[in-house]
């Protein structure tokens, strides 16, 4: 009789709670969908990796309400190098420098002109200031001529040096921008891949939390579990939902960033082919930091650009010395001169004009300009030194980032293996009554963190290797894609 009364009490008070839990589960998740998804990811079905990935991708596309544009790293780099807008802008800047250089080269050519002049003169004039005379004439002049300022006080040579070195600097900056785009594309691609893989981890986590909630509910329903475990499982499931939603958001934002770098429509959901990530060593580990730095001094395009810029500034300073160089101008005219009344007669003239000035403003203007341009030149030299120091620092950073991340990968692999086994053991132990639900929750948290850490470390290592190529000045599509094999389709 006592057992029957206890059962009735449990039915009256527990049944509403159980019903509430059922409603909560139905509202938050689709159990059948998650179960299928989790079985696929965990390898519980006998399908190929490609079929597995297609099921995963379909589920994620449904969640994001978008269609993916599948790309591998090579495709993304090739498109970015053709469509990126920063690269297009730098190409136009190079074109500007190219035509300014051509303009400076043509300064040595003479100016050719045609001049026609006709006047109508009439009225009284005083001849010698005494005799009054009345006249009416129509003077006419039709001339073709040229004027050649020879070397234009030597400015021709200085301005050619300025524009030539400016063009060299701009070409180097164009190449540097190209290298930057390769690096940015690689980083954005890996960020997108990282978010994609984290979605799969969080999806499995969501399924595990759902199973834990179902299990604790069943235990509570038959009277061997606690309401605390049920509510804790609800909280963990709600947190898992939030984590999963955040990973979806992160994926979509990283897709937009990748599309922007590639120069395609921002709404295009670029989706990596890879369904996993492996570490890829791109820089020979036999090189030390000093060797990489010496390579950077001869390979980096921004350093080349700065050196060319220094030469241009040196020519700008020397241009001031043209103020005291004589200006020799040769002119020639040939044509017809006369009046309407007497007719036109042939006329030609050849002139030589030599002008020499004592600089600008009694030479003081020239001297002060030289001082100012010398200071500007010195500033550019200091910028080069500062750039070289910064490059060495960034090489050191990328070098040790690679080394450190490589060590972390080894530890993360051990951590992931142990965490996965620990979680399975905790679930078995709880079902056997040898562990608490708190043990399961803790092992689940460790498993999720370990799997995400492993993915993050793999991605960070690959990014650090690409960064090291970039900082050394040897990044290229070929170097970045060394031993690259896509793992999908």
Helices and strands as residue ranges (DSSP letters): H 2-28, H 31-42, H 49-64, E 68-71, H 73-83, H 85-105, G 106-108, E 111-118, E 121-127, E 131-137, E 139-148, G 152-154, H 155-221, H 227-262, E 269-272, H 289-299, H 301-319, G 320-324, E 327-339, E 343-355, H 364-431, H 437-472, H 477-480
